[in-house]
Amino acid sequence: MRAERKRNIEVPDEDIMAFDMAFANRMKSLRDERGLKRDWVARQLGVHYNTLKNWELGKSHPGTRELLALGQIYHVPPTEFLKIQ
């Protein structure tokens, strides 16, 4: 069994959850602003509808490849997803 490493910097769970939700909300708002349907975007990415839904609900996160592809679909740089209110 692997021992857990001690982290030098601790980030409160509340901060992580808040960031995850803000990221998810930004992802959904970019799609909504462009009038795109979730099922169409999911097909373009080659992922299941529920996968995209879970990203937009903050239950999971896209990988780097999917994030770059979302940027192409939404015509924004990937850093746009981090512009959190």
C-alpha positions in Angstrom: 0.0 0.0 0.0 1.3 3.5 -0.9 1.7 6.0 1.8 0.1 9.4 1.1 2.5 12.3 0.6 2.2 15.3 2.9 1.3 18.3 0.9 3.1 21.5 1.7 0.1 23.6 0.5 -3.4 22.7 1.6 -6.4 23.9 -0.4 -9.7 23.7 1.5 -12.3 21.4 0.0 -14.7 24.3 -0.2 -12.4 26.2 -2.5 -12.0 23.2 -4.7 -15.8 22.7 -4.9 -16.3 26.4 -5.6 -13.8 26.4 -8.4 -15.2 23.2 -9.9 -18.7 24.6 -10.0 -17.5 27.9 -11.4 -15.6 26.1 -14.1 -18.7 23.9 -14.9 -21.0 27.0 -15.0 -18.5 28.7 -17.4 -18.5 25.7 -19.7 -22.3 25.6 -19.8 -22.6 29.4 -20.3 -20.2 29.3 -23.3 -22.3 26.6 -24.9 -25.6 28.4 -24.1 -24.2 31.8 -25.5 -23.6 30.1 -28.8 -27.0 28.4 -28.9 -25.5 24.9 -29.2 -27.3 21.8 -28.0 -25.6 19.5 -25.6 -26.1 16.4 -27.7 -24.6 18.1 -30.8 -21.5 19.2 -28.8 -21.1 15.8 -27.3 -21.2 14.2 -30.8 -18.6 16.6 -32.1 -16.3 15.6 -29.2 -17.0 11.9 -29.5 -18.2 11.7 -26.0 -21.5 10.5 -24.5 -24.2 13.2 -23.8 -24.0 12.3 -20.1 -20.3 12.9 -20.1 -20.8 16.5 -21.3 -23.7 16.9 -18.9 -21.5 15.8 -16.0 -18.8 18.3 -17.0 -21.4 21.0 -17.0 -22.7 19.9 -13.6 -19.2 19.8 -12.1 -19.4 16.1 -11.4 -16.3 15.4 -13.6 -13.9 17.3 -15.8 -12.8 17.2 -19.4 -9.3 16.0 -20.2 -6.9 18.3 -22.0 -7.8 17.0 -25.5 -11.5 17.6 -24.9 -10.9 21.0 -23.4 -8.9 22.0 -26.5 -11.6 20.7 -28.7 -14.3 22.6 -26.8 -12.3 25.7 -27.4 -12.3 25.0 -31.1 -16.1 24.4 -31.1 -16.8 27.5 -29.1 -14.2 29.6 -30.9 -12.4 30.6 -27.7 -8.9 29.9 -26.4 -8.9 27.2 -23.7 -8.0 29.8 -21.1 -11.5 31.2 -21.6 -12.9 28.3 -19.5 -10.9 29.7 -16.5 -12.4 33.2 -16.7 -14.5 32.6 -13.7 -16.8 35.3 -12.3 
